Amino acid sequence: MIAADGGLRDPARVFLEGELRMSGDSPTGLACVILEMIVAEFRQRHGVDLRSDPVALAKALASCARAARDLERWQVVNVSVPFILIDGSNPRHLDVTLTREEVLAKAGGETG
């Protein structure tokens, strides 16, 4: 990721600083809640933490920002990123379906 001064920045650090901007999306509180939910689900299914790969984390966050927007209109969203990372020689796909109810419950009712 290239910083405004032309230097390179670690995408995971950018995310943690709350500065990530992808496709006009910026992380909201709800997107961060969704991210934590899908990271936990992915780790349970595949035994891999998406936070260990900065590129996978950035892709996941971009999808979570879209999902947060979509949950304003729909009751159910699917967060899907094919080939989010390659573990050894095995491609891993992110595919998690979430309901507005479970996301808001996890967020404590706040929509960030």
C-alpha positions in Angstrom: 0.0 0.0 0.0 1.5 3.4 -1.0 1.3 6.3 1.5 0.6 9.9 0.5 4.3 10.7 0.8 5.1 7.9 -1.7 6.4 5.4 0.9 5.1 1.9 1.4 2.8 1.1 4.3 1.8 -2.2 5.8 -1.9 -2.8 5.1 -2.5 -4.4 8.5 -1.0 -1.3 10.2 -3.2 1.0 8.0 -6.2 -1.0 9.0 -5.3 -0.8 12.7 -4.9 3.0 12.4 -8.4 3.2 10.8 -7.0 4.8 7.6 -7.8 2.1 5.1 -9.7 3.4 2.1 -10.6 0.9 -0.6 -13.1 1.6 -3.4 -14.3 4.6 -1.5 -15.1 2.5 1.6 -13.8 3.3 5.0 -14.2 0.9 7.9 -17.1 1.7 10.2 -17.8 0.2 13.6 -20.2 -2.2 12.0 -17.7 -3.3 9.3 -15.1 -4.0 12.1 -17.7 -6.1 14.0 -18.4 -8.1 10.7 -14.6 -8.4 10.2 -14.2 -10.0 13.7 -17.1 -12.3 13.0 -15.7 -13.6 9.7 -12.2 -13.8 11.0 -13.4 -16.1 13.8 -15.5 -18.2 11.4 -12.7 -18.5 8.9 -10.3 -19.6 11.7 -12.8 -22.2 12.9 -13.4 -23.6 9.4 -9.8 -23.5 8.0 -7.6 -23.1 11.1 -6.0 -20.0 9.6 -6.2 -16.5 11.1 -6.9 -14.0 8.3 -5.1 -11.3 10.3 -1.8 -13.0 9.7 -1.9 -12.0 6.0 -2.1 -8.3 5.4 -3.4 -8.7 1.8 -6.1 -11.2 2.9 -7.0 -8.8 5.8 -7.4 -5.8 3.4 -9.6 -7.9 1.0 -11.7 -9.1 3.9 -12.1 -5.6 5.3 -13.2 -4.2 1.9 -15.9 -7.0 1.7 -17.0 -6.2 5.3 -17.4 -2.5 4.5 -19.7 -3.5 1.6 -21.6 -6.0 3.8 -22.1 -3.3 6.5 -23.7 -1.0 3.8 -25.8 -3.9 2.5 -27.1 -4.7 5.9 -28.8 -1.3 5.9 -31.1 -2.6 3.2 -31.1 -6.4 3.5 -31.6 -8.8 6.4 -29.0 -11.3 5.2 -25.6 -10.7 3.5 -23.0 -13.0 2.1 -19.3 -12.0 2.5 -17.5 -13.9 -0.2 -13.9 -13.5 -1.4 -12.7 -16.4 -3.6 -9.0 -17.2 -3.2 -8.6 -14.9 -0.2 -5.3 -16.7 0.5 -3.3 -19.7 -0.4 -2.3 -22.0 2.5 0.6 -24.1 1.2 -0.8 -25.3 -2.1 -4.4 -25.1 -1.0 -6.5 -22.0 -2.0 -8.8 -20.8 0.7 -12.1 -19.1 0.0 -14.0 -16.8 2.3 -17.7 -17.4 2.2 -19.8 -16.4 5.2 -23.4 -15.6 5.4 -24.5 -13.2 8.2 -27.9 -11.9 9.3 -28.5 -8.3 10.4 -29.8 -9.7 13.7 -26.6 -11.5 14.6 -24.4 -8.7 13.5 -26.3 -6.1 15.6 -26.4 -8.5 18.5 -22.6 -8.8 18.3 -22.3 -5.1 18.0 -24.4 -4.5 21.0 -27.1 -2.9 18.9 -24.8 0.0 17.8 -24.5 0.5 14.0 -21.3 2.5 14.3 
